Structure formats: C-alpha cells, structure tokens
C-alpha cells in the first residue's frame, strides 16, 4: 500500500524560519486590511494568500508518493546440479550406497521445495546436461561415468539460461580435475555472485581409501645410438598396501624381454631402472607391465609405454663459447656423455686463438649376440675418438669444422659476436631456413650487443639491467613438451626448488611467433620469459635465459631427488629439436607423434616432414593402426603455415588403446611412430572429497553449506539472502515536477491578485 513521505529540497533549518516569516507577514497583512475590505471579501483574500504561501512552502518539502513495486511474478528458479563423474561411483567406508546414489536421493528430496521454487535438474561431469523434472525418479538408476569433473563449467552453464536472483544447489564431492585448479572454479563463483545467484552446497563423500598400483616413466621416449645402453627409469606408486614384491615384465612387440620383482613401499613411490639397447636402427615400442593386484581400483595404469628410436648416425652439435665459463664446461660434459651426439665445441681463448674439441662417434659393429629386444652387456656406443685443435681465425675454424651445413644443432654461449658478424648472419639464417637447423642460445643474449641482423632471428629482444637472480617455472606449453622427468608432484614446481639463475639482461618484449616454455616472476609481479623459442623458416631458435645452470648438476643433499634434472633437460631439448624438426642426412621422411600418451579427451596429433620438396606439395597419406593392426585408417596431412615440407597430422579424439602410425608406402624407420590413448584415471584414483573447496564456493557466492539433514533449510537461507541482497523496491512520485501542481499554484496566485486588484489593494 502506498504512502506519503517528504524529502525537503532545502534544509529544514532554513525552511522553518521561512515559514515563520511568511506566517508573520500574512498576519500583519490581515491586521492592516481590516478597515479596507468588507469581512467576507477580506476572508477570501486571506485564504487565497495563505494558499499562495503554503503551496510553495509545501513544494519545498518535496512531498513524495511512495508505491511499493511487487516482486517478479512466478517462482524463483532452483537449479539442482548433480555430479555424475566417475568419482561419484565411490562407496565410502561405512556406506552401503555410492556417492551418486546418495546425491540422487538428496536431489529427489528437493521436490518438496516445489511450492517455493521452480526446481530444475542438471547432471554434470565434463559438461552439464539438462534433465527434465520427470527424470528425478530415474536419477538413482543412472551410472556415473564422466571422465572428469568440471565444477567451473557446471556453474557457468547453469547461469546461461536464468535471470538474476536465482539459486543453485550443488551436490558433489568437490573434486575439480578439469584444469585450472580451484582458481578456475572461484572465477565462476564470482560470476554467480555478480548475477545474484547464491550456490548452496552439500559435500558427498569423505576421505576414501584407494588401493592401486600406478606405473609411469620419468622419460617416456629416447633416441639412442646403435648398441647403446639406455637407462629407463620406471616409477611405481603404491596406493594402500599390498605387501611383498611386485612382478614387473618388460615386453617388446608382445614378447617378454625381462622380468623382475620390485619391492614396494606402502603409500610411497619406488624407482626401478632398466637398461635397453638394440643392434639395428628403427622405432622400438616397449611396454612395462605390472602384475594386477587383488582389490585394485583399476589395472589400466599398471602399464607404461616406452618408445626407443635407434639411429646409426649421430646428431651433430656445434657449441660456440666466447670465453671459458663453467656453464659451457658442464654443458660440454653433458652432451659429450650422450653417445647419440657427435659434439664439436669451440672456445675463444684469445682474440686470435680458438680451442676446438671434437668428439666423433664410430658406427658400432653389429653385436650378433644381441637378440632383438635384449640389452647389450657392452652397450655404450663406440667413441670414434677425441681430438683437440687450435685455430687462429674464424674462416679456418669453419673450414676445420666442415661448415654450418654439417650440423643439425648449433649452441651459442656468451660473447659469441666474434663468430657471427653481420656478413655471416645471412649464412646462419640460410642454414636455419634451408637446412632445418636449430639454434640454441643457452645463456641468454649471445652477445653483449646483439647486432640488428642477428636480433631478427631471436625470439626476444633484450634490454640491459642490473644483475638479478630468479627461479624457473615451466608454463603449460613447456610441460606439454615432456622435457622434465614425470613425477607424482606438480612438474611445474620442480624447477622452483633448484638453485637460482642470474642475468644482467632482461627480455623486454617477445616476437610475434615466440612461444614461452618457462617463466619467472619479475619484481613487478609480471612473468618474465626464461625459455623461449620461435620458428625461423624450417628451423627453430631457442633462448635459455641466465647463467649458473651448471649448479643444477651439483645439488645439495636436500635436493638430491632432482639430481637428474640438468642432464635430462638438455638431452630432452636436443631430442626435441632433432626429432620434431630436422631430418638426418639419410632420412627422406620423418613422422613424430606430439606425445607418447594422449588423454582420451584430447585430439592425437603428429608432425610429418618430407625432405623431397618436389613431393612435398602433395604429402603421402598416413596410416593409423590400433592394437596390433586390428583396424587401419588413412589420414591426409595438412600443410603447416608456409613451410613447404612440414605437415600436421590430426588423428582426432580416439578411444583408449595402443596406436601405431606410418607413412603409407615408406619403409624408412623414421617414417613411423607410436602412441597410447588413455582415459582420465584421476577420477578413479583421486577420490578424496573436497569439503574445503565446496565451502569456499558457498561462502564466496553468498550461499551456505547444507547437509542431508538440513536440506529443507534452503528456503530460509534463500529468503534471508534475498532480504539482504535485494531489499524491497518502491516507486517514488514527487509533486514538484508535476505540471498540474505548478498550474494550480499559478492559478491560486492569479485569483488572489485579481481579487485584491478589484478591491483596490493593488
């Protein structure tokens, strides 16, 4: 019901004296006009003059007519979100029903709220799916089988078809594993809060006990020389306690190569090192298989695939350093220890004196005692010899080294401007673009003053600054490269625990095609690139910022678990550059899968490189086979940008299984690759409920935490939320801007003036 209120246009302290003065003047006028007008006419004049004074004073008080606005018609909408991911199939200790069954019963109970809400049901896993009200009764019979839980998408998609001021009831165990972590979920909660949609949560489940054997490889693929031993680090995690030892079998093409028993530690990780070698070049697919144990959640993760690509010619690497540095010394040692690399290192000792060290690899003779799949007892690749030379000029240096075209990778240290003057930079660019070479600057800017021509090849531009120290953290793009050993912890945090690096030149801007693989945090809080690369023609240029990385090879006792990081990082970088870009001299075609293991939700992809540019215009088809050639399909590669000989092979989203791809009609060992597709096992393994995250969702959205016992209190919580967040609204109609009020006031003034004039008072 409406009512009258006042909102004065002037302060009351000013209005009251004005009203008193107006009344006094009117009284004096009445006394003065007693003898001049008859009593009847005098009364009429006083009444009209009183109205002429009272009406403006009343308007100055700004009278308002307040009319309450009724709330929107209809019931508010309540969306019930029921988690249907695989983790909801868990039966917690002491419970006879699964989490999904418990959530379904709670969803059925919300039908009692239909008198207050328009109740709608949605189930969600990776995405949400709307369900009609008729499906409430059949909900308990559905099977929770979603591959992942995306709480963020569930909340946002529920907000798309609603008006502001509605409510959400979230029934879940709170396990968000679709990427982005809790931060991604809370971003969606902020959107719900902005749309006045409180989220009420009920956490289903607790800290469930899981019994499982999980097997994976620190490095899932390697390149080795013929007859070279390759150490393969197998990591086994035991969830729960099975006791005793675990049989682990190593197979090649279905044939058992080795079998050993590994003693496990309850609820801990155990390492087992296998050594593998082959006598012939080619691609070899090994599989580690742990024996299934009674009571395991799943046996899918009991196996791990390892790809070994054996070559009979080494990868040629040229390392150029401007002065003797510790970083160059330890990088030399790391690369020289890799039997698949033929290394030439050059150190500038004085302006006209260059020390050249060459390590050649002789092709090892075939070992007749080494059967297919067996590891050689003397598997170290033969060293052809180590030579030392002194050169006195740059031209003679490159003549001795055979020229740039003899190498697949060139590594630049600091102060290398003497090696590449402006007249030789075009040769370096031609080597990158035409010979598919890879250039690595492993200590940031390769010169104190990078020339304009050389700067054009770099993925970043530097600016001088005071020396600072920092730690390294891999980006998502860097993690996808798989350069670091895979551990049970967040791989992106492994490098942050290692000794810091130092730099006196900061990357001030990235080039348009640059890709950042690792960053650090600058003083201003913005990430600064640490490892960056960009394509240059058919080749790539990689920049690793900072000095002092050699200290990663000498870690203190508290970091000994990362003692392999330094060597693994550089070996992985070398293999990535060779395997994904360059062709060895005897190779005509190269096919490489982008990963050894793809998740079932991600499209499997590979890169095809064709050496014969005449055939590159129409690339050969790629054959994809699954599980020992059970099925075969052909895929047409697509060109990559303007690169004439590089193609992208997209296999699409594939079901779980083992796959092999090969270039149709090619017998080249480099023209085939292999990979696995595996589902998201975290839904079945990481099943501990997250009431902490659910509580934050409720609190930060303006909702509340509910239990099965007090679910009926949702109505009261929502009404209190509406009273706080949405107070009653009303319309305010002022009098001073009504035309008829002003017209009436003017009419009163005119009538009073007219009567006074007729009476001879004006």
C-alpha positions, 0 to 999 in steps of 0.5 A: 500500500502506498504512502506519503513521505517528504524529502525537503529540497532545502534544509529544514533549518532554513525552511522553518524560519521561512515559514515563520516569516511568511506566517508573520507577514500574512498576519500583519497583512490581515491586521492592516486590511481590516478597515479596507475590505468588507469581512467576507471579501477580506476572508477570501483574500486571506485564504487565497494568500495563505494558499499562495504561501503554503503551496510553495512552502509545501513544494519545498518539502518535496512531498513524495508518493511512495508505491511499493513495486511487487516482486517478479511474478512466478517462482524463483528458479532452483537449479539442482546440479548433480555430479555424475563423474566417475568419482561419484561411483565411490562407496565410502567406508561405512556406506552401503550406497555410492556417492551418486546414489546418495546425491540422487536421493538428496536431489529427489528430496528437493521436490518438496521445495516445489511450492517455493521454487521452480526446481530444475535438474542438471547432471554434470561431469565434463559438461552439464546436461539438462534433465527434465523434472520427470527424470528425478525418479530415474536419477538413482538408476543412472551410472556415473561415468564422466571422465572428469569433473568440471565444477567451473563449467557446471556453474557457468552453464547453469547461469546461461539460461536464468535471470538474476536472483536465482539459486543453485544447489550443488551436490558433489564431492568437490573434486575439480580435475578439469584444469585450472585448479580451484582458481578456475572454479572461484572465477565462476563463483564470482560470476554467480555472485555478480548475477545474484545467484547464491550456490548452496552446497552439500559435500558427498563423500569423505576421505576414501581409501584407494588401493592401486598400483600406478606405473609411469616413466620419468622419460617416456621416449629416447633416441639412442645410438646403435648398441647403446645402453639406455637407462629407463627409469620406471616409477611405481606408486603404491596406493594402500598396501599390498605387501611383498614384491611386485612382478614387473615384465618388460615386453617388446612387440608382445614378447617378454624381454625381462622380468623382475620383482620390485619391492614396494613401499606402502603409500610411497613411490619406488624407482626401478631402472632398466637398461635397453639397447638394440643392434639395428636402427628403427622405432622400438615400442616397449611396454612395462607391465605390472602384475594386477593386484587383488582389490585394485581400483583399476589395472589400466595404469599398471602399464607404461609405454616406452618408445626407443628410436635407434639411429646409426648416425649421430646428431651433430652439435656445434657449441660456440663459447666466447670465453671459458665459463663453467656453464659451457664446461658442464654443458660440454660434459653433458652432451659429450656423455650422450653417445647419440651426439657427435659434439664439436665445441669451440672456445675463444681463448684469445682474440686470435686463438680458438680451442676446438674439441671434437668428439666423433662417434664410430658406427658400432659393429653389429653385436650378433649376440644381441637378440632383438629386444635384449640389452647389450652387456657392452652397450655404450656406443663406440667413441670414434675418438677425441681430438683437440685443435687450435685455430687462429681465425674464424674462416679456418675454424669453419673450414676445420669444422666442415661448415654450418651445413654439417650440423643439425644443432648449433649452441651459442654461449656468451660473447659469441659476436666474434663468430657471427658478424653481420656478413655471416648472419645471412649464412646462419639464417640460410642454414636455419631456413634451408637446412632445418637447423636449430639454434640454441642460445643457452645463456641468454643474449649471445652477445653483449650487443646483439647486432640488428641482423642477428636480433631478427632471428631471436625470439626476444629482444633484450634490454640491459639491467642490473644483475638479478637472480630468479627461479624457473617455472615451466608454463603449460606449453613447456610441460606439454613438451615432456622435457622434465622427468614425470613425477607424482608432484606438480612438474611445474614446481620442480624447477622452483626448488633448484638453485637460482639463475642470474642475468644482467639482461632482461627480455623486454618484449617477445616476437610475434611467433615466440612461444614461452616454455618457462617463466619467472616472476619479475619484481613487478609481479609480471612473468618474465620469459626464461625459455623461449623459442620461435620458428625461423623458416624450417628451423627453430631458435631457442633462448635459455635465459641466465647463467649458473645452470651448471649448479643444477648438476651439483645439488645439495643433499636436500635436493638430491631427488632432482639430481637428474634434472640438468642432464635430462633437460638438455638431452630432452631439448636436443631430442626435441629439436632433432626429432620434431624438426630436422631430418638426418642426412639419410632420412627422406621422411620423418613422422613424430607423434606430439606425445607418447600418451594422449588423454582420451579427451584430447585430439592425437596429433603428429608432425610429418616432414618430407625432405623431397620438396618436389613431393612435398606439395602433395604429402603421402597419406598416413596410416593409423593402426590400433592394437596390433593392426586390428583396424587401419585408417588413412589420414591426409596431412595438412600443410603447416603455415608456409613451410613447404615440407612440414605437415600436421597430422590430426588423428582426432579424439580416439578411444583408449588403446595402443596406436601405431602410425606410418607413412603409407608406402615408406619403409624408412624407420623414421617414417613411423611412430607410436602412441597410447590413448588413455582415459582420465584415471584421476577420477578413479584414483583421486577420490578424496572429497573436497569439503574445503573447496565446496565451502569456499564456493558457498561462502564466496557466492553468498550461499551456505553449506547444507547437509542431508539433514538440513536440506529443507533449510534452503528456503530460509537461507534463500529468503534471508539472502534475498532480504539482504541482497535485494531489499524491497523496491518502491516507486517514488512520485514527487509533486514538484515536477508535476505540471498540474501542481505548478498550474494550480499554484499559478492559478491560486496566485492569479485569483488572489491578485485579481481579487485584491486588484478589484478591491483596490489593494493593488 
